[in-house]
Amino acid sequence: MARALSSKDILTCQDLSRQDIRLIFDTTRELKHAFYRGDMPRLLDRKTLGMIFEEPSTRTRVSFEVAMVQLGGHALYLRPGEIHLGVRETIADTARVLSRYVDAIMARLLKHETLEELARYSRVPVINGLTDWFHPVQALTDVYTMEEKFGDLKKIKVSFFGDATNVANSLLVLCSRLGMNFTFCGPKKYWPKERVMKMVEENISETGANINLTEDIDEAIKGANVVYTDLWWWVGQEHEAEERKRAFALYQVNSALMKKADKNAVFMHCLPAARGMEVTDDVIDGPWSIVWDQAENRLHVEKAILALLIGR
């Protein structure tokens, strides 16, 4: 493609300029329309994506593989334990070897530092498919979905309830980068860490974004157009499950909470969802939910990212 992103890698949303983000969204819209017309351009003909997974995944594996196929390329699923990432071979050596075989690498890894080292030694683009700190592709999908629903992103209030997960971190960074109105609501112990807030503060100084951290549920839900939540614990936090259940119980997204939001509010979740924990069935399956639109859009956003990074 004639157009391209300014960054070689997408490790966090901070790697992308506002022009990059707009280009991703505009390209997503074009490719989604082409998909529904049944007229998919072969932008990735003879291109190959290496997909490294330290943990299995439904959406990340399927959406990236289908994205490559739909645009005429090929994806290699490198399942957990199949390659020797930092075990029998250094991360640097794995990056150097894969760079000779594939056109891009998507990695879903337990530690963000592993991803950074992989990108440091890779000659081809590296895309973060999820780490313990960030999930930029999910955040890009989420904000694109918000734009589909509401139009002007600066006119909506996004409220996230629960834990500062990798998704919450990426949403904070992306929304601050775009000058949006974003409220994070949860127990102070679980608020976003300094590493994330440094990026957010840098963005606020440039865009004037309205970013708020609070424990006050009523403050967070008032006027909210988008209500978002995520799992209360992740891989490696299982031993904290009971403590986290108690800490986040008041922050569950249920119909009573949704009724306090804006009358046209929508509910979003990155999935998988622990139904009955962070969200109730009547919300995720009800009229507020755009979760399935959001899940589908992972495919279209990833096609845009791949096309812009390695497309012809």
Secondary structure, DSSP 8 states (H G I E B T S, - for coil): -----S-S-BSSGGGS-HHHHHHHHHHHHHHHHHHHHT----TTTT-EEEEEESS--SHHHHHHHHHHHHTT-EEEEE-TTTS-BTTTB-HHHHHHHHHHH-SEEEEE-S-HHHHHHHHHH-SS-EEEEE-SS--HHHHHHHHHHHHHHHS-GGG-EEEEES---HHHHHHHHHHHHTT-EEEEES-GGGS--HHHHHHHHHHHHHH--EEEEES-HHHHHTT-SEEEE--S--TT-GGGHHHHHHHHGGG-B-HHHHTTS-TT-EEEE-S---BTTTB-HHHHTSTTB-HHHHHHHHHHHHHHHHHHHH--
